[in-house]
């Protein structure tokens, strides 16, 4: 870095101006920026930008319209508002769906499966269908199904077992044929 004697006077004066502004008003600027951003690191960036603007426009500091601190705090507020506006102007980011997210099955597959079940149910005897209807569609217990059908609970269990086995075999046969 060249010594102050070799640098132009304007550059030395500007550096002295920024140093004096920071020494006098830096803490207040940082406190205000931290309050606005709620982030110390972002607040430090805002203060630095405000000091750069003061360095670029030193004539604004002594315009006689108000205090230097007021001007600097206004610049800090404007920088924060500009950042918020810029952030809101961008479209919101869309998160990627997790790789293990469930994907809805194809509607056609559900239709085919229901057709297979209807076909398999039509091949069952009326007694087996009645047991499955009581236990699975109406949600009755074995005892309730036995009372509704007028048969012993053991018969409900065995008919349910053989009906489900027949449905399973029919489903496997259909899948093998496809």
C-alpha positions in Angstrom: 0.0 0.0 0.0 1.5 3.3 -0.9 2.2 5.8 1.8 -0.3 8.7 2.3 2.3 11.1 0.8 2.4 9.3 -2.5 -1.3 8.8 -2.9 -3.5 11.7 -4.2 -5.0 14.0 -1.6 -8.5 13.1 -2.6 -8.0 9.4 -1.9 -6.5 10.1 1.5 -9.3 12.5 2.4 -11.9 10.0 1.3 -10.3 7.3 3.4 -10.2 9.6 6.4 -13.9 10.5 5.9 -14.9 6.8 5.8 -12.8 6.1 8.9 -14.3 9.0 10.8 -17.8 8.1 9.8 -17.3 4.5 10.9 -15.7 5.6 14.2 -18.5 8.0 15.0 -21.6 6.2 13.6 -20.5 2.6 13.0 -22.0 1.2 16.2 -25.3 2.9 15.7 -25.5 1.8 12.1 -24.6 -1.8 13.0 -27.2 -1.9 15.8 -29.9 -0.5 13.5 -29.0 -2.9 10.6 -28.9 -5.8 13.0 -32.3 -4.9 14.3 -33.7 -4.7 10.7 -32.1 -7.9 9.4 -31.9 -10.0 12.6 -28.6 -11.3 11.2 -25.3 -9.9 12.4 -23.3 -10.9 9.3 -26.0 -9.4 6.9 -26.0 -6.2 9.1 -22.2 -5.9 8.7 -22.6 -6.1 4.9 -25.3 -3.5 5.0 -23.1 -1.1 7.1 -20.2 -1.6 4.7 -22.5 -0.9 1.7 -23.8 2.3 3.4 -20.2 3.5 4.0 -19.3 2.8 0.4 -22.3 4.9 -0.6 -21.1 7.7 1.7 -17.7 7.4 0.2 -19.1 7.7 -3.3 -21.4 10.6 -2.5 -19.5 12.7 0.1 -21.4 15.8 -0.9 -24.7 14.3 0.4 -23.2 14.2 3.9 -22.8 18.0 4.2 -25.9 19.1 2.3 -27.2 20.9 5.3 -30.5 19.0 5.2 -30.0 17.0 8.3 -27.6 15.2 10.5 -24.9 12.8 9.1 -26.1 10.0 11.3 -29.7 10.5 10.1 -28.5 10.3 6.5 -26.5 7.1 7.2 -29.3 5.4 9.0 -31.7 6.2 6.2 -29.2 4.7 3.8 -29.0 1.6 6.0 -32.8 1.3 6.0 -33.0 1.8 2.2 -30.4 -0.9 1.6 -32.3 -3.4 3.8 -35.5 -2.6 2.0 -33.9 -3.0 -1.4 -32.6 -6.4 -0.3 -36.1 -7.5 0.8 -37.7 -6.3 -2.4 -35.1 -8.1 -4.5 -35.7 -11.3 -2.5 -39.5 -11.0 -2.9 -39.2 -10.3 -6.7 -37.6 -13.7 -7.4 -40.1 -16.6 -7.7 -40.1 -18.8 -4.6 -37.9 -21.7 -4.7 -39.6 -25.1 -5.0 -38.2 -27.9 -3.0 -37.4 -31.1 -4.6 -39.6 -34.0 -3.5 -37.7 -36.5 -1.5 -36.6 -39.5 -3.5 -38.6 -41.9 -1.4 -41.9 -40.0 -1.8 -44.8 -42.1 -2.7 -45.9 -41.9 -6.3 -49.6 -42.4 -7.0 -50.2 -45.6 -8.8 -51.7 -45.7 -12.3 -55.5 -45.5 -12.4 -55.5 -48.2 -15.1 -53.8 -50.6 -12.7 -56.6 -50.1 -10.1 -59.3 -50.7 -12.7 -57.6 -53.9 -13.8 -57.2 -55.1 -10.2 -60.9 -54.4 -9.4 -61.9 -56.3 -12.6 -59.9 -59.3 -11.4 -61.5 -59.2 -8.0 -65.0 -58.9 -9.4 -64.3 -61.8 -11.8 -62.8 -63.9 -9.0 -65.8 -63.1 -6.7 -68.2 -64.2 -9.4 -66.5 -67.6 -9.5 -67.0 -68.2 -5.7 -70.0 -70.0 -4.4 -72.8 -67.9 -2.9 -71.9 -69.1 0.6 -68.3 -68.1 0.3 -69.3 -64.7 -1.1 -71.7 -64.1 1.7 -69.1 -64.8 4.3 -66.6 -62.4 2.7 -69.3 -59.8 2.4 -70.1 -60.0 6.1 -66.5 -60.1 7.4 -64.7 -57.7 4.9 -67.3 -55.4 3.5 -69.5 -55.0 6.5 -66.7 -55.3 9.0 -68.5 -57.9 11.2 -66.6 -60.2 13.6 -66.7 -63.9 13.0 -69.4 -64.3 15.7 -71.5 -61.5 14.2 -71.2 -62.9 10.7 -72.2 -66.4 12.0 -75.3 -64.9 13.7 -76.2 -62.9 10.5 -75.8 -66.0 8.3 -77.2 -68.5 10.7 -74.1 -70.8 10.6 -71.6 -71.8 13.3 -68.5 -69.5 13.8 -66.2 -72.4 12.7 -67.9 -72.5 9.3 -67.5 -68.8 8.9 -63.8 -69.2 9.5 -63.3 -72.1 7.1 -65.4 -70.5 4.3 -63.5 -67.3 4.8 -60.2 -69.2 4.5 -61.2 -71.1 1.4 -62.8 -68.0 -0.3 -59.6 -65.9 0.2 -57.5 -68.7 -1.0 -59.6 -69.0 -4.2 -59.4 -65.2 -4.7 -55.6 -65.3 -4.3 -55.3 -68.1 -6.8 -57.5 -66.3 -9.3 -55.4 -63.2 -8.9 -52.2 -65.1 -9.5 -53.7 -66.8 -12.5 -54.8 -63.5 -14.0 -51.3 -61.9 -13.4 -49.6 -64.9 -15.0 -51.9 -64.7 -18.0 -51.1 -61.0 -18.5 
